[in-house]
Amino acid sequence: MNELPLNVGLLLSGLLFLTGLLGVLIRRNILFMLMSVEIMFNAAALAFVMAGAHHGQPDGQVMLIFILAMAAAEVAVGLALILQMFRQKRTVDSDNLNQLRD
């Protein structure tokens, strides 16, 4: 079985994380921002798995399971908040939602 070198895996993880970070900073649609946060979670999980595989320890896989559970909870709460915001303002654009209500 061919193994991916650690530096290549961490470089891929870093690129995925930067892609997610740029998505959060640039996009205005809250759904796309939520997907960008998911990309960042997956990048962190990939880094943990690569480091765990490099050292021969299952710790990276345990962290992957924790990150997946946290991402599922984040999606459930995030989508519920987005639905409530859409019902009130009829938009998911973050620029239109930043005004506080009386």
C-alpha positions, 0 to 999 in steps of 0.5 A: 500500500502506498502512503501519502507523505505527511507534508503532502497531506498537511499541504492539502489540509492547509489548502482546504482550510484556506479555501474554507476561510476565504469562503467565509470571508468573501461570500455573503450568503449564509448557506455558502458560509456554512459550507465553508465552515464545513470545509474548514472542519474537514481540513482539520480532520484531515490534518489530524488523521495524517498526523495520527497515521504518520505516528502510528497512533489512532488519536487522529481517527478519534479526533475525526469522529469528534469533528464529524459529530461537532460538524453535524451539530453545527449544521443542525443549529446553523440550518435552524438559525438560517430558517428563522432568519429567512422567515423574518427577513426573507433573505439569507444575505449576511449584509441584510441581516446585520442590522439589529432589531428593536 
